[in-house]
Structures are given as C-alpha cells and as structure tokens.
C-alpha cells in the first residue's frame, strides 16, 4: 500500500512503554509530521493505555476491553484514516478492537508508514 499524495489523516496512540517508561513522546510525532502529505491529528488521551499492556488483556479481558472502548471513542473523534504505533501489542489490540467495532481505520507500525511514504522508482 502506498500513501495517497495528500490528506492522509494520521493519529498516534502512544505505546505506554515508550511514553511512560522511556519518556519518548515528541520524536515519533515529529517523524510522522515530517512526511509530505500527512494531515497529522492529535487525539484526546493519546498517552492512555489501549488495554493491551503485555498480558493484562489476557488475564483481565473484560477490563482490557473497557479500556479499549474508551481508546476507540477517541480514535473515532479524530476522523483519522490510519493509526500509527510502534508497539506490537498495541497494534494487535487496536486492530482487533477496530474490527470488532466495525471501524474502517487501519493500524500500521511506524516503520510501515515510512515504507508507504517512500517514493517508488
């Protein structure tokens, strides 16, 4: 898949480990905003957990789904076409939640987004 030339709407759910444990929040945003044609949109509560949290979603399935529902409400309010994350657990949780909710957004890893944005020769 390639990125369209303009108006691709992006929103980033921050992986908990990256944001809270490592203090990395600005750099992924700056990288994404530097891609030509991106309409980057912040979302409410971006740094809140999606409910995956390693094995939390396996042990506390009901609570995990409640957390995910709140995250998906915030996703929907952005109007974003793509969700970008750097965490495989978040990727799986968000993709599953979007599918269950019948939402059309696609989840991609940040490296996938960069690959999609590269010019083809």
N, C-alpha and C positions, 0 to 999 in steps of 0.2 A: 504494500500500500504506500502511496505517496501522499504527501500533504498537498492540498489544493494551494494555489498561489496566494490566496487571501482569505481572511475571515475565519480561519480555523480557531474555534474557541477552546481554550485550554484552562483547566483548573487543576491545582495540585493539592491532593490530600497529603499532608506531611506525615511521613512514617515516624512513629513515636520514637524509635531508637535514634533516628537521625536528628530529630528536633530536640528532644528532651535529654537523651543520654549524651549525644555528641555536640549539641549546640549548633547544628548546621541547619539553617533555615533560608538565609538570603541567597546563598550560592546557587542552589538548584533553580530558584526563581529567575535569577539574573541570566543563567544559561538559557533557560526557556524563552525569556523575553528577548534575547539576542537573535532568535531565529526569525528571519524575514517572513512576513505574512501572518504571524501569530497574533491573535487577539487574546491576550492573557487576561484572565479574570480571577481575582481572589474570591475565596468563598468564606462564608462565616464558619468559625470554629475549625479552620483548616488543620490546626495542630491537635485537635481532639482525636482520640483513637477511633479506628473504624470497627473495632471489636475483634480483630484477629488476635493480636497480642500473643504471638507464638502459639502455645497450646491452650490459651484461655478459651478460644472458641470451641475447642473440643470438650473441655471439662465443664464449661458454663455456657452451653449452647443458647439457652433462652436469653440470658443477659447479653451475650455477644450479639444476638440478632436485634435486641432493643437498641444497643449502641449503634449498630449498622443502620438501622432505620433512621435514626437521627442524622447520621452522616449523609445518607441518601437524600433526605429532605434538603440538606444544604447543597448537595450536588445539583438537584433539580432546580433550585432557585438561581443558579448561575447561568443556566442555558448552555453550558459547555458541551461540546461535541466529543472531546477527548479528556480523559482523566490521566494524569501522568504521576507515576510513583516510582520510587527507587527500591521498594521493598516487596519481595515475592509474596509474603504473607498478606500484605495489604492488597496486592494485585489480585490474588485469588479471592479474598473476602469481598472486595469491591465488585469484581466481575460476577461472582455468584449472586451478590445482592442485586446488582443491576438486572441480571437475567430474571431473577425471581420476581422483581418488581415490574418487569416488562418495560424497562427503560432502555433507550437506544444508544446511550453513550458507550464508548469503547475505552477500555483501560489499557494503557501502554506503559512500558518501562521507559525511563528517561533515555536510555541508550537506543531503544526502538524509535523514539521520537526523533532523535538526532539522525538516525539512519533514514527515516522517512523524509527528513528535511534536506538531505544531501542531494546536490544536483546529479542528475544521471547523464552520462556522456554517451 
